[in-house]
Amino acid sequence: MDNQSLSHTRWKCQYHVVFIPKYRRKVMYGKVKQDVREIIKTLCEYKKVKITAGAVCVDHVHLCIELPP
């Protein structure tokens, strides 16, 4: 098991996050899809969050992320 550690603890915090536009409109394609991907990637790098899996679909965004407690 690939756990991270602090001085006296070992942790593995994983979250499944889903973003959905209002009324689940199909708006994320083309340029918007690329922009959403870049914005999420930039924010995760800024906050030191590791993206283990992710997908930008036409009407939602899936993210599996790991972050320290």
N, C-alpha and C positions, 0 to 999 in steps of 0.2 A: 504494500500500500504506500503510495507516494504522499506522505504527509509533510507539511511545513512545520517548523518548530520555532518557538520563542525560547526564552531562557529556561522556563520550567514547564512548558506545555507543548503538546503536539496538536495540530489542528488541521482540519480539512473542511472548510466551509464552502459549499457549492450551492449555487442558486440557479433556478430556471426562471428567467424573466421573459415576459411576452408583452410587447407594445402593440396596441391595436388602435387605429385611427377611429375617430368618432363615426358611428354607424357602420363601422367596418368597410368603409369605402375603399375601392381598389385604386389607390393613388400612388403606390410606391413601385414605379417602373422607370426605366430610362435614367435620366439625370437625377431625379429625386432619389432613386435607389442608390446610386453612387454617393450622393451627398449624405444620405442617412448612414451608410456604411462608414464613410470617413468621419462623420461627427461622432458616432459611437466609438470608433477606434481611438480618436483623439481624446475623448473624455475618459476612456478606460486607461489609456496611457498616463494621463494627467493624475488620475486617482490611484494609480498602481494596481489596477484590477486586471486579472488575467482572463482573457476570453478563451474558454476551452472549446466551444462550438458556437456557431451563430449562422443565422440565415435571414436574409431580407426577402420576404415573400411579397406578393402583390398587395395583400390586405393585412399583413402583420409582420412583426419582427420577433424572432426567437433568439435568445441568448442563454448560454450556459456559462456562468462566470464563477471564478474563485476569488475570494478576497479574505484578508486577515480579519480575525474577530475584533 
